[in-house]
């Protein structure tokens, strides 16, 4: 009997746990909210996408602080007046001068420094270092190939890509927003020139190496430079290096009389296999084999050793003159 009384006591103690009414948080949304949101979405869709607004239009924007932070993000010490000049496009300077003339400001105060001189200097520094870097990193590649790779690194598209990812879009003074690729590219070259004037040419060289030369990472060099006549170039290279006469040989074929024919051609010189390739006909396979041989001779195959971006290029190898 005492056992049943004890069980009943336990049940009584456990009963409040199940009988407690839980308070659930309910969302009280007014009936006007959903129609209002639908109407706003409809108006936004009717107007179309909004134009991007410059960051300088926000209340908390401090341009001088942004310039200072820009240099610290890159780990460089810039003179702020030079950096501001590097971000001032000529079109913006002309626009501001015209505004000042309309306000009656005297001619002496009209001149606003733009980035033309700094961009010219920075572009010269960037080209000189890139050429020296490629010459030291790809010594077996002929000058034609090095020039093609340098043209890719110094192209407007590549420099604009680097510039935009460094956060220059909102710092550039220009008449257009967002800035065009030409403005982004020119501003990056001007930043290099400003860095050379602020911290020395060596720091500008390291800047070019760290942000421009590194664009070669995981790039297929054959996409950047493809010889127009690979078999003729291969013949010239073999004569220069005294490797012997170039001799294409048919190694195999499949489906000669079919639509999907395949030919396997090898390039030999002095009984040594230099390269091989496939194609739908013999000339195509020969050209592919010549390209493969050139990749072996120039040492820029897909499985080549990666670029050493910690490479220290000697100052005497950089031609600034």
Secondary structure, DSSP 8 states (H G I E B T S, - for coil): -HHHHHHHHHHHHHHHHHH-----------HHHHHHHHHHHHHHHHH-S-----GGGSTT--HHHHHHHHHHHHT----HHHHHHHTB-HHHHHHHHHHHHHTT--GGG-----SHHHHHHHHHHHHHHHHHHHHHH-TTS-HHHHHHHHHHHTSHHHHHHHHHHTT-TTT-B-SSSS--HHHHHHHHHHHHHHHHHHH-HHHHHHHHHHHTGGGGTT--HHHH---SSHHHHHHHHHHHTT---EEEEEEEEE-TTSSS-EEEEEEEETTEEEEEEEESSHHHHHHHHHHHHHHHHHT--TTS----TT----GGGS---
